[in-house]
Each structure stands twice: as structure tokens, then as C-alpha cells.
Amino acid sequence: MNPLRSPLLRNLLVICFATTLLAACGKSEQTTALVPVEIDRSTSCSLDGMLLADYPGPKAQIHYADRPEPEFFCDTVEMFSIYLKPEQVRPVRALFVQDMGKADWNEPKNNWIDAKNAWYVHGSSRPGSMGPTIASFAFEGDAQKFAAEYGGKVLAFADVTPDLAVTDGGVLHDQSM
């Protein structure tokens, strides 16, 4: 008897083939990488409307599952303050920050990196668009070098906590006012 004529074997082959196709489809959806969107002179901050190109320091963008375009932030502190809030429940597809090891601090352009794989320096003397910032770097060595020159502590993404992402620009701690 020809084994391919067996209804049981035929059904098993059809199920295996269909499962393989479905698995391949699922993988292609999951591995579709998002790419960062470059800012231009008219790109504004999602929180306060500031034009990103007008200010120094690292910028950020969050790509949500429910929006085709990212939300931009004129500072990494703003991105972290939104992303780390307990009430933030929107599905995030990607986070990007600028690699300040390559970008010009005063006019940062391009050089976008995955925020979750970046290294950060919190507490440096270099101000961003909103005052104190959390500088972002692709490589830990660049973050260490920056911290040695400008102060601050080097952190991995997972080490940045909500209490480090305060968006008051340091004004609450300014004793000269």
C-alpha cells in the first residue's frame, strides 16, 4: 500500500505544512524592524511643542503600536518620564535615542540607536534642551569617557528609574531662586 494514500498520513502532512507556513508568517511579522525617523527643522516635541532642532543634547522617539508615526521628545529625560510611568499602558514597538558619542551635542542629527541597548550618563554638567539631561551612547566606553569629562553616573537602560527621569529641569532643586 502506498503510504501517501493513507488519509491519516495525508492529514498529518497537511497539518505540518500549514503549521510551517503559519510559523513563518508569524516570524516575519515579529522580525520586521522599525527604523527611526529623522528629525527636521519642523519636528516638534510631543509634550511641549518645542522644535527639536533648536536645542542641544540627545533627542528621543517612541514608536507606539497604535500610531504609524513616532512621538518625538526634545530630551531623553522626557522619553524616560513617559515610558517609565506606571500608567503608561500603550504598547511600545520601539524606543530610539541619539548616540551622543557620534552626534554633535549642540546640533544633534541622525545617529539613532535602540534605546534599550544604549548606555546613559545621568547627572552630568552638560545641559540638554530642558536643563539636566540623561546623555545616551551606543557604547559603554563612550559613556564612561563622557562621564569622566562632564561628571555623572553611567547606567544601562534597565538602571534608569522614574526618580531619575524628572522633567522639572532641576528647578525644584535650584537654591538661587
C-alpha positions as CSV (number, residue, x, y, z in Angstrom):
1,M,0.0,0.0,0.0
2,N,1.3,3.5,-0.9
3,P,1.7,5.4,2.4
4,L,0.7,8.8,0.7
5,R,-2.7,7.3,0.1
6,S,-3.3,6.9,3.8
7,P,-5.8,9.6,4.9
8,L,-4.2,9.9,8.3
9,L,-0.7,10.4,6.8
10,R,-2.1,12.9,4.3
11,N,-3.8,14.9,7.0
12,L,-0.7,14.9,9.1
13,L,1.4,16.2,6.2
14,V,-1.2,19.0,5.5
15,I,-1.2,20.0,9.2
16,C,2.7,20.1,9.3
17,F,2.8,22.2,6.1
18,A,0.1,24.6,7.4
19,T,1.9,24.9,10.7
20,T,5.2,25.7,9.0
21,L,3.6,28.4,6.9
22,L,1.9,30.0,9.9
23,A,5.1,29.9,11.9
24,A,7.0,31.5,9.0
25,C,4.3,34.3,8.7
26,G,4.5,35.0,12.4
27,K,8.2,35.2,12.4
28,S,8.3,37.7,9.5
29,E,5.8,40.0,11.4
30,Q,7.9,39.8,14.6
31,T,11.2,40.5,13.0
32,T,10.1,43.5,10.9
33,A,12.4,46.1,12.5
34,L,11.2,49.6,12.9
35,V,13.6,52.3,11.8
36,P,14.0,55.7,13.5
37,V,12.5,58.7,11.8
38,E,14.9,61.6,11.3
39,I,14.0,65.0,12.7
40,D,13.9,68.1,10.5
41,R,13.5,71.9,11.3
42,S,9.8,71.4,11.9
43,T,9.8,68.3,14.1
44,S,8.3,69.3,17.5
45,C,8.2,67.7,20.9
46,S,5.1,65.7,21.7
47,L,5.0,67.1,25.2
48,D,5.6,70.8,24.8
49,G,5.7,71.6,21.1
50,M,9.4,72.8,21.2
51,L,11.2,72.4,17.9
52,L,13.8,69.7,18.5
53,A,16.3,71.2,16.1
54,D,16.5,74.4,18.1
55,Y,18.0,72.8,21.2
56,P,21.2,70.9,22.3
57,G,21.5,67.4,23.7
58,P,20.1,64.0,22.9
59,K,16.6,63.6,21.4
60,A,14.3,60.6,21.6
61,Q,11.4,59.0,19.9
62,I,8.8,56.4,20.9
63,H,7.0,54.2,18.3
64,Y,3.7,53.1,19.6
65,A,1.8,50.1,18.1
66,D,-1.4,52.3,17.6
67,R,0.3,55.0,15.6
68,P,2.1,55.0,12.3
69,E,4.4,57.9,13.2
70,P,6.6,58.2,16.4
71,E,6.2,60.7,19.1
72,F,9.3,62.8,19.4
73,F,10.9,64.2,22.6
74,C,13.4,67.1,22.8
75,D,15.2,65.3,25.6
76,T,15.8,61.7,26.7
77,V,14.5,62.7,30.2
78,E,11.1,63.3,28.7
79,M,11.1,59.9,26.9
80,F,12.0,58.1,30.1
81,S,9.5,60.1,32.1
82,I,6.7,58.9,29.7
83,Y,8.0,55.4,29.2
84,L,8.6,54.6,32.9
85,K,5.3,56.0,34.2
86,P,3.2,53.2,35.8
87,E,0.1,54.5,33.9
88,Q,1.9,54.1,30.5
89,V,-0.1,51.2,29.0
90,R,0.2,51.9,25.3
91,P,2.1,49.1,23.6
92,V,5.5,50.4,22.6
93,R,7.1,48.9,19.5
94,A,10.4,50.8,19.7
95,L,12.4,53.4,21.5
96,F,15.2,55.4,19.9
97,V,17.7,57.8,21.2
98,Q,20.7,59.6,19.7
99,D,24.2,58.3,20.1
100,M,26.0,61.3,21.6
101,G,29.3,59.6,21.0
102,K,28.8,60.4,17.3
103,A,26.2,63.3,17.2
104,D,27.1,66.9,17.7
105,W,25.9,67.9,21.2
106,N,24.8,71.4,20.1
107,E,23.1,70.3,16.9
108,P,22.4,66.6,17.1
109,K,21.2,64.9,13.9
110,N,20.9,61.3,12.8
111,N,22.9,58.7,14.8
112,W,19.7,57.0,16.2
113,I,20.2,53.8,18.3
114,D,17.9,51.4,20.1
115,A,17.3,53.0,23.4
116,K,17.1,49.6,25.3
117,N,20.6,48.8,24.1
118,A,22.1,52.2,24.9
119,W,24.2,53.4,27.8
120,Y,23.3,56.5,29.7
121,V,25.0,59.2,31.8
122,H,22.8,60.7,34.5
123,G,24.0,63.8,36.4
124,S,26.5,65.3,34.0
125,S,27.2,69.1,33.7
126,R,26.1,69.1,30.1
127,P,22.6,70.6,29.7
128,G,20.0,69.3,27.2
129,S,17.0,71.1,25.9
130,M,15.3,71.1,29.3
131,G,18.3,71.6,31.5
132,P,19.8,68.5,33.2
133,T,19.6,65.5,30.8
134,I,20.4,61.9,30.5
135,A,23.0,61.6,27.8
136,S,22.7,58.5,25.6
137,F,25.5,56.4,24.0
138,A,25.8,53.3,21.8
139,F,28.9,52.1,23.6
140,E,29.7,51.9,27.3
141,G,33.2,53.2,26.7
142,D,31.9,56.4,25.1
143,A,29.5,56.9,28.1
144,Q,32.5,56.3,30.5
145,K,34.6,58.9,28.6
146,F,31.8,61.4,28.7
147,A,31.2,60.9,32.5
148,A,34.9,61.3,33.1
149,E,34.8,64.7,31.3
150,Y,31.4,66.0,32.4
151,G,30.6,64.0,35.5
152,G,27.6,61.8,36.1
153,K,27.0,58.1,36.5
154,V,26.9,55.5,33.7
155,L,23.8,53.4,33.6
156,A,22.3,50.7,31.4
157,F,18.7,51.2,30.2
158,A,17.3,49.0,32.9
159,D,19.0,51.0,35.6
160,V,17.2,54.3,34.7
161,T,14.4,54.7,37.2
162,P,11.4,57.1,37.3
163,D,13.1,59.1,40.0
164,L,16.0,59.8,37.6
165,A,13.6,61.0,34.8
166,V,12.3,64.1,36.5
167,T,11.2,66.8,34.0
168,D,11.3,69.8,36.2
169,G,14.6,70.9,34.6
170,G,16.2,71.0,38.1
171,V,14.2,74.0,39.1
172,L,12.9,72.3,42.3
173,H,16.5,72.0,43.5
174,D,17.6,75.4,42.5
175,Q,18.5,77.2,45.7
176,S,19.2,80.6,44.0
177,M,15.5,81.3,43.3
